[in-house]
Amino acid sequence: MGYPDYATTVQFNARYPEETSYPVIGGFRVANHNGTVLPVSLYLRSAARGRMDSKTAVSWATDLRHWLEFFERLRCRGQQSPYIFNLFDACEDDLLAYKRFLKEHKTNHAGDPLSPKTWSRKINRVCTMYQWWADQGWYHHTLGPRTELRSRRKPLPPTPLLNHIRKPEYNSRLGPMGSVHGRVRGHETKRKLPRTLTRSDLTAISDNFRRRFQDAKESTPKWEQYVRDELIFSVGRLVGLRVDEITNLPTADILRMDLSGMGTTGMISLFVTGKFGKMAAVEFPVELLRQLQLYARDIRENALWRCGLPEPESLFVGHVKPHRGKPLNNKGIQAAMRNLFVEAGLFDWVVVRDKTGRAVDDKHGSPLLRPRARHSVHDLRHTYAVETFYAKLKAFGGDDAARIRAMEFVRRQLRHANIETTQDIYAELTARFSSWLSFSEGEQPLLSGPF
């Protein structure tokens, strides 16, 4: 007994067999036009239950879809449609071929080769899925040796489905089968420092806000949008929130706060919804909360009144048609900040590419270019972390003990689960420069090494 035969295979029947199509449906299901790819979708449902938010689930589903597309091309290239291939026939050689494809031929949206972190993630997710299938008694081959598990997270529990066939045996010290091929070698690892805004960048953005408000008439939808963008920028830089935390800022809690008896330089805690839906207390400047209250009471209410839509729970909404009154999601906030950075001159020209990765030419045959912002909304969080670290380092005395205390303070403010995460991101950058201004003004680093 084992997994039903009709569900282990994937059918494909298309006019052009070289063009595959596996849409991701809700992050929990992968399908082609013949129906759901059942083994993959069952794994996604089991893995996502209580462990992933929707964004992470879609990311997993997309990476597994890339494996399906590669495996189909590998096994069925040259065959006439319709054809059938079995996902459970995959072996270690197939995984190695997929690794070579990711490293040598696969590119990202900008047309650059995949980073070691990206191709390693894709390999490990495929290995995790096949290990789960093997634990259910459905997959009877191997993808290669297993590595020692570094994560503190417990392995996935087996599904009750067909548990009577074979009980899985876990070794909590080992990763999934084939995970040795997803390991990044030392010479392939490149230390990537967090991108932070420099003082000249902040000056350019400040000047851009000034130009915006000079050009827009007060109380118009465009002016209201500029006020909203300035508040989003301030929340990211002065508080260090993630983009989904900015999206889920609680309007009702902000309006209920009584700030009348507080000064302009104090801090007050506000509970926000963070990663995996966890609630956490975050320190906000009192003056920033006052500005958020004014936005919610006046500007936001005007946008909702003009469109007649019901009031959403999130704080930031659209102010210009056709998005007026609609809640701003993660992509909307990211787009607003990208536009701000481009208007401030913080961008590079890049080649426009289609969905297949090919360059798009204009009517004269020259490559079509577009501006790409040098920063993202998450870089505001990095800027907040680095500035806060150096401020606390100076306040605590500037010695080695002060450095440890300052890093721990940043960890609490960023709501990292452990200090190792904070050190992995910021330790090297903060060790290279004596202060944020020395980094921001382009002085020579304290330690040598490429950036």
N, C-alpha and C positions, 0 to 999 in steps of 0.2 A: 504494500500500500504506500501511497505517497500523495503528492499533490495531483489533482485531476489533470489528465493529459490535455484536455481541451484548453486549459488555462496556462499551460507552460509555454505554448507557442504563440507567436505573433504573426498575424496574417497581414499581407500588404498587397493591395491590388490597385495599381495606378497606371495612368497612361505613360508616365515617365518614372520608371522604377528608381532612377538615380535621385529623385527629389523626395526626401522623406518628410513626414509631417506628424509630429507628436505634440499636440497642444497640452499645456498645463492647465488643468481645471481646478481652480480654487486652492492649489498647492497640495491637495490631498489625493489627486487622481491624475494619472497620465494616460492619454488615450490616442489612438489613431482613428482614421475614419471607419475602421471595422469594429470599433468599440474600445472599452477600457482594457489597458494592459494590466491584468488583475494582480499578478505577483508584486509588481512595483507599487501599485496603488494600495494594496494591503499593507505593505511595509511602511509607506508614508503615513497611513492612518495610525498604525501602531506607534511609529516613532514620534508623531506630532502630538499624540494624546498627552496633554499636561506638560509637554517639554518644549514646545515651539510656539512662537507667535506666528501670525499669518505671513509676515514678511520672510521669516526664516524658513517656513514650510515651502513657500514658493521658490526660494533659493535652492533648497534641497531637490525639489521636483525638477527644476531647470537643469541642475547638474546631472541628475539621473537621466533626464531626457537626452542630454548630449551623449551619454554613454549608449543609450538605445540607438540613436542615429548612427554613431560610429560602428557599433556592433552589427547593425543591419548592413551597412555598406561593406563591412569586412567580410561577412558571410555570404552576402547575396549579390555582390557586384557582378554584373554580366548576366545574371539570370533573367529570364523572361517573366513578366508579371502575369498572373499572381504567383507569389512564392511564400514559403513559410520558413521561419527560423526559430530555433529554440534558445531562449535565454539561459536555460540551465545547462547548455553545452559549453559555456564560457570556461576558459582555462587560464593558466598563468601566462601563456604566450599571448593570448588576446589582451590581457591587462598590460603587458609590456608594450604591445603594439599601440595601445591607447595612450600610454605614457609618452611614447616617442611622438605620437601625433600631437599631443597637447604641448610638448616642449618645442617642437620644430615647426609646426604648421598652424596651430590654433592661435588666433589673435583676439585681443579685446576690442571694445567698441572704438577705441582710438586708433586701431590698426597696429598696436604694439604687441610684441610677444607676451604670453602670459607670464606673470611673475611666479617664482617658485612657490610662494604661498598659495596662489590660485590653483595651479595644476596639482599640487599636493592635496588641497582640499577636495578637488574633484575625484582624485584617485581614492582617497580615504572614504569618501561617501559611497562610492561604488563597492568598496570592500566591506563596509559596514552593512550594506544591503544584502550582499551575498552571505555574509556571516549569519545574518538573521534568518535567511532562507535555510542555511545549513542547520541552524539550531532548531528549526521547525521540522527537519527531516525531509526537506524538499530538494536540496542541492547536495550532490554527492561527489563533487570534484573539489579542487582546491585552486585558489588564486595565488598561492605562494606562502612564504613564512609570515609569522606574526611578530609584531614588535611589542616591546613593553609599553603598557598603557600609562601615559603620563597624566591623563585627566583624572580629577577627583570624582567625576560623575560616575555613578554606577552603571553597569551595562544594562541594555534594554531587557526587560522581562519578557519571557516567551508569551505568545498569544495563546489563549485557551483552545484555539482552533487546532484540531488534530493532535492535541497534546498526548493522547493515548498511544500514538504511534512511537514516539521516541522522546524521552525527557532530555532536554539540553543540558550539557555539562559546561559550566562557565569556569574560566580561569581569570579572575579579576585583574591579574597582573599582565595580561596579554591583550593586545589590540586585535582587531578583526583579521581574518585571513587575508594575505596579500598586502597588509599595511606596510610591510618593509619596503615595498615599491613606491609608497607615497612619502617616504622619508626624504627630507631635503638634506643633501650633503653640505658639509661646512663650506666648501668652495662655491656652492651655489647660493648660499645665503648672503643677502645684501642688507646691511643695516639701513633701514629706512626711517629717517628722523621724522617726527610729526611736523606737519606744515602749520606754521603759526604766522599770523599777520605781524609785520614789522611796524615800527613807528611811522615810517613813510607810507605804508599801506593804510594805516588808520587815518593819517592826515588826508590821503586821497579820498577815502570814503567819507570823511567829515565834510570835505569840500563838495563832494557830490551831493550829499544831503542838502547843503546850503543852496546849491544850484537848483535842486529839485523844488524846494519850497519857494524860491524866488520866481520860478517859472509857473508854478501852479497857483491858481486862485484858491483862497481859503474856503473850506467847507464844500469844495467840489469833490466828486468821487475820486479824482486823481490825487488830490491833496490828502484825502483820507487814506488812500492806499499808501502814500509815502509815509504818513504817520505810522501806519501798521508795520511797514518794512523797518522803520527806525526802531520800533519797539522789539521786533523779532531779533534784529541785530544786537540790541542792548541786552536782551535776555540771554542770547547765546554767549556774548562776550563777558558780561558781568556776573552771570550765574553758572555758566558752563553746562546748560541742559543739552541733552541729545535732541535730535530732530523730532522723534516721536514723543518726547516729553514736552516739547514746545507745542506740538499739535494737541496734546491732551491736557493743557493747562486748564484747571477747573475754574470756570467763570463765576459760578455761584460762591465758591470759597473765597475768591479774590474780592468780590463785592461785599461779602459779609465782614471782612476785616475792618476793625476800627483803628485807623491810623491817626486820628485827630490829635492825640496827646503825645505823639512821638516826634523826635527831631528829624533832621534831614540826612544824618549820617549813620543811623542805626541799621541793624539787621533784624529780620524776623523770619521765622520758619513757616514754610508752606508745604503741604503734602502734595506731591505730584506722582503720577503713575509712570513708573520706569520700565525697565526691561522685564519681559515675561509677566507684565501686569502687576508687578510689585509696587506697593506704595512706599515712598521714602520722603523724609523731611528734608527740605532744601532751604538753605539760607538765602533770602532775597534782600537786596537793599530796600529800605523803606521808601525812598524817593522813587525807585522804579515801580514798586507796587502802587504808589499813588498815580503814576502815569498810566499803568494798566487799568486802574479803576476808572480814570477819566475816559480812556478809550472804550471800555466796556459800557459805560453809562451814556456816552454821547455819540461817539463816532460809530461804534458797532450798532447801536440802536438805530441810528439813521439809515445804515445799510439794510438792516432787517425791515425797517418801516417802508423803505422804497420798494423792496421786492415782494413784501407780503408773505415771506416764507416763515415757517415755525422756527423758534429760537433753538439753535443747536447748543450742545453742551460745551463744545470747544470754544476757546476765546477768540481766536483770529478767524476772520471771514473775508470773503472777496468783496471788493467795493466797486469794481468796474464791470459793466456788462461784458459777457453773459454770465459771469460768475458772482454777481452781486448777491450778498446774503448767504451764499453757500459756504459751509465750513471749509477751512483750508486744511488739506491733508499734507502728508509728508512731502509728496512731489511738489505741491504748490509752494510750500515753504522753501524747498530747495531751489525751485525755479526763481522765486523772488530774490533770494540771496545771490544766485548766479547773475541775474540781471543787474543787481546792485554792483557786483564786482566788475562786470563788464563795463558798465557806465562809468565807473571810477578809473578805468584804464588798466585794471588788473587782469589782463587776459593775454593769451597767445593765439596766433592764427594757426588753425589746423585744417587738414584736408577733409572735406565732406565725403562720407562713405555711405553706401547703401547697406541693406540688411545682410548682404553676402560678404561685406568687407571690401568691396571694390570702390575705388575712387570715382567720384562723380565729376564729370567735366561740364564746363559751361558751353555756350553756343559756339565759342571760338576754339574749343578743344583743350582749353587750359583747365587744370584742376580747380574745382570750386572750393573756396576757403570760407571758414566761419570762425568767429571768435569763441574761444574756450576759456572760461574763467580759471584763474590759477588757484582759487580757493573754493571751498565748499562751506556749507553751514557747520559741518563738524569741525572745521578748522577754528571756528570761534571757540569751541570747547577746548581745543589745544592751547589757544592763546590765553584763555582764562587760567588754565592749569599752570602754564609756564610763568605767567605774571604773578599768580598767587604763590607759587613755590618760591620765587626770588624775594617777594615781599616778606614771607614768613621766615625765610632763611636769614634775612637781615634783622628781623625782629627778634629771632631766637639766638642771635649771637654770631652766626656765620661760620661756626666750627663744624666738625663732623657730626657731633651730636645734634646740632641744629639742623643739619641737612636731613638726618633721619626723621626728626620731628616735623620738618616742613613737608617731607614726602608723605608722611602719615596724614598730615592735615589735608593735603591734596587728595589722597585716597578717600578720605571721608567725604569731602566735598563732591567728588566725582562719583561716589557711591560704587566703587570697585569692591568686589567680594574679598580680595586679598591684596596685600601690598606688592606681591610679585607682578601683578598686572600693571600697576602704576609704574613700577620701576622699569619693566620691559619697554614701556612707551617713552618715559621721560628721563630715565637715569642718564643715558648717554648725552642727550642734548644739554641737560643741566650741568653735566660734568665738564663740558667743553667750553662753557662761557661763565664768566664770573657774575654776570647780572643780565637781566632781560634787555637792558639798553645796549650792553656790549654785543649781544646777539643781534638786536634789532638794528643797530647802526653799522653792522658789518665789520666789527673789529675782529682781529685774529683770534681763533679759538685757543683755549688753554691747552688742549690736547690735539695732537696731529691726527689726521685721518680724513678720508674722503667723505663727502656729504652725500 
